[in-house]
Amino acid sequence: MTILVTGANGQLGNEMQIVAKQSSDKYIFTDVCEGYEKLDITDLEAIRKTVKENDVKCIVNCAAWTNVDAAETAGEIVETLNATAPENLAKAMKEVNGLLVHVSTDYVFGGDPYNTPCKEDQKGTPTGVYGLTKLHGEQAIQKTCVNYLIFRTAWLYSEFGKNFVKTMLNLTATKPQLKVVFDQVGTPTYAKDLADAIVTIINRICHSEQSDCHSEHSACHSERSEESLYGIYHFSNEGVCSWYDFTKMIAEYSGHTGCDIQPCHSEEFPSPVKRPAYSVLDKTKVKDAFGVDIPYWIDSLKKCIINL
Ligand SMILES: NC(=O)c1ccc[n+]([C@@H]2O[C@H](COP(=O)([O-])OP(=O)(O)OC[C@H]3O[C@@H](n4cnc5c(N)ncnc54)[C@H](OP(=O)(O)O)[C@@H]3O)[C@@H](O)[C@H]2O)c1
C-alpha cells in the first residue's frame, strides 16, 4: 500500500520518516519546502494529481499551522491550512475509498473549565484561533464521510524543529535563573511515540485479516457500527505534569544543574491566547481499540534527550 505523508519536514513528519522505515508499506514524504516531493495541501487539484499518480491509499497529515500565538493575527491562512486543507485531503481520500489519518490538538478544549482527563466526545470549546480552526478541520473531515482516524495530541516535542524541550535545553544551559509556569498542567508527547502509534495502527487497520480499510462502507456509516475503528482518538504520553515540572526534568536529564528553576503563575507571561489550566487527554479509547503501549512521559523525555 502507498501511504503519503504531508508536512514531512515538521516535528511529527520527521519522526514518521524514521518510524516508517520499519513498515512494509511504501511511504512518500511531501512538504512545501525543498528536499521533499512538493505538495501544498491547500491545493486540492495538486493533492488529487499526487494521489492518482502514486496510487495513494492512505494520507497521514502532519502539516498544519502550529504557531498558537501568531494564529491570532495571521488571518485567513490559519483556517485555510487547519480546516480547508484537511478537508481537501479527506475529499481526495474519499474519492479513492482510502484512509485519512489526521492530527489534531488538546486546544480544541479549554473554554469550559474541567479537572478530569478529556474524553474524545467532550464538547470542543477552543479559546483561540488555532484551537478553533483545528476543531473546524476535524468537523470538515467528518462531513466528507471519508474513512478517517483523528489523533488529538498535546505538548508535542521531538529532536526536530522548534519545541519546548529544545528551547529549555538551551535556556537551562545558558541562564542562571528561569521562571516557568506551574499553573498549567498537561502531558508532553514525544512525536516519535505518536509516529510509532500511527504506523502500528495503520498496519492494524489496513493489513489485519478483518481489515475494514478501503471497505465500501464509509466512516459515516461504519461509525455507527460498534465494530468500526474509525473516529477520533486521544494520544499523549502517560502521566501529568506542569510546564515547571517538565522543565525541571529537562534540566535534570541533560545535566544542566547550574540553572535555578522557579515556579511562577501564568500571569507573569501574558500571551494572546488563554491556555487551558488542566489539559490532560484520556487515552483509554486508543489503548482499548488498538492495544498500543503508551510510554510514561519521563521515560520518553529521557530517550529524546539521549537522541539529541
Ligand atoms: N506542536 C505541538 O505542540 C502540537 C500540539 C498538539 C497538536 N499538534 C498537531 O500535531 C501536528 C504536527 O505538528 P508539528 O509540531 O509536527 O508541526 P510542525 O513542526 O509545525 O510541521 C508542520 C509542517 O507542515 C508544513 N506546511 C506548512 N504549510 C503547508 C502546506 N500548505 N502544505 C504542506 N505542508 C505545509 C510546514 O512547513 P513550514 O515549516 O515550511 O511552514 C512544516 O514542515 C499538527 O497537526 C499540529 O496541529 C501539535
PDBQT file of the ligand as one rigid body, heavy atoms in Angstrom, charges set to zero:
ROOT
HETATM    1  N1  LIG A 401       3.451  21.266  18.210  1.00  0.00    +0.000 N 
HETATM    2  C1  LIG A 401       2.598  20.969  19.221  1.00  0.00    +0.000 C 
HETATM    3  O1  LIG A 401       2.870  21.205  20.417  1.00  0.00    +0.000 OA
HETATM    4  C2  LIG A 401       1.284  20.300  18.890  1.00  0.00    +0.000 A 
HETATM    5  C3  LIG A 401       0.400  20.033  19.957  1.00  0.00    +0.000 A 
HETATM    6  C4  LIG A 401      -0.804  19.397  19.654  1.00  0.00    +0.000 A 
HETATM    7  C5  LIG A 401      -1.102  19.051  18.345  1.00  0.00    +0.000 A 
HETATM    8  N2  LIG A 401      -0.229  19.340  17.341  1.00  0.00    +0.000 N 
HETATM    9  C6  LIG A 401      -0.585  18.967  15.973  1.00  0.00    +0.000 C 
HETATM   10  O2  LIG A 401       0.342  17.966  15.551  1.00  0.00    +0.000 OA
HETATM   11  C7  LIG A 401       0.536  18.062  14.143  1.00  0.00    +0.000 C 
HETATM   12  C8  LIG A 401       2.018  18.077  13.835  1.00  0.00    +0.000 C 
HETATM   13  O3  LIG A 401       2.603  19.205  14.482  1.00  0.00    +0.000 OA
HETATM   14  P1  LIG A 401       4.155  19.553  14.341  1.00  0.00    +0.000 P 
HETATM   15  O4  LIG A 401       4.562  20.258  15.585  1.00  0.00    +0.000 OA
HETATM   16  O5  LIG A 401       4.899  18.351  13.869  1.00  0.00    +0.000 OA
HETATM   17  O6  LIG A 401       4.078  20.625  13.148  1.00  0.00    +0.000 OA
HETATM   18  P2  LIG A 401       5.271  21.466  12.504  1.00  0.00    +0.000 P 
HETATM   19  O7  LIG A 401       6.574  21.040  13.085  1.00  0.00    +0.000 OA
HETATM   20  O8  LIG A 401       4.880  22.906  12.567  1.00  0.00    +0.000 OA
HETATM   21  O9  LIG A 401       5.260  20.962  10.984  1.00  0.00    +0.000 OA
HETATM   22  C9  LIG A 401       4.262  21.308  10.083  1.00  0.00    +0.000 C 
HETATM   23  C10 LIG A 401       4.825  21.128   8.694  1.00  0.00    +0.000 C 
HETATM   24  O10 LIG A 401       3.811  21.437   7.741  1.00  0.00    +0.000 OA
HETATM   25  C11 LIG A 401       4.416  22.228   6.716  1.00  0.00    +0.000 C 
HETATM   26  N3  LIG A 401       3.428  23.005   5.982  1.00  0.00    +0.000 N 
HETATM   27  C12 LIG A 401       3.040  24.290   6.193  1.00  0.00    +0.000 A 
HETATM   28  N4  LIG A 401       2.143  24.681   5.265  1.00  0.00    +0.000 NA
HETATM   29  C13 LIG A 401       1.978  23.629   4.421  1.00  0.00    +0.000 A 
HETATM   30  C14 LIG A 401       1.212  23.421   3.267  1.00  0.00    +0.000 A 
HETATM   31  N5  LIG A 401       0.409  24.373   2.753  1.00  0.00    +0.000 N 
HETATM   32  N6  LIG A 401       1.273  22.216   2.642  1.00  0.00    +0.000 NA
HETATM   33  C15 LIG A 401       2.082  21.239   3.114  1.00  0.00    +0.000 A 
HETATM   34  N7  LIG A 401       2.843  21.385   4.210  1.00  0.00    +0.000 NA
HETATM   35  C16 LIG A 401       2.790  22.565   4.865  1.00  0.00    +0.000 A 
HETATM   36  C17 LIG A 401       5.388  23.081   7.482  1.00  0.00    +0.000 C 
HETATM   37  O11 LIG A 401       6.303  23.716   6.606  1.00  0.00    +0.000 OA
HETATM   38  P3  LIG A 401       6.920  25.147   7.056  1.00  0.00    +0.000 P 
HETATM   39  O12 LIG A 401       7.655  24.906   8.327  1.00  0.00    +0.000 OA
HETATM   40  O13 LIG A 401       7.795  25.482   5.882  1.00  0.00    +0.000 OA
HETATM   41  O14 LIG A 401       5.750  26.066   7.228  1.00  0.00    +0.000 OA
HETATM   42  C18 LIG A 401       6.016  22.051   8.393  1.00  0.00    +0.000 C 
HETATM   43  O15 LIG A 401       7.050  21.340   7.741  1.00  0.00    +0.000 OA
HETATM   44  C19 LIG A 401      -0.224  19.298  13.686  1.00  0.00    +0.000 C 
HETATM   45  O16 LIG A 401      -1.484  18.921  13.194  1.00  0.00    +0.000 OA
HETATM   46  C20 LIG A 401      -0.440  20.086  14.973  1.00  0.00    +0.000 C 
HETATM   47  O17 LIG A 401      -1.602  20.897  14.923  1.00  0.00    +0.000 OA
HETATM   48  C21 LIG A 401       0.967  19.949  17.582  1.00  0.00    +0.000 A 
ENDROOT
TORSDOF 0
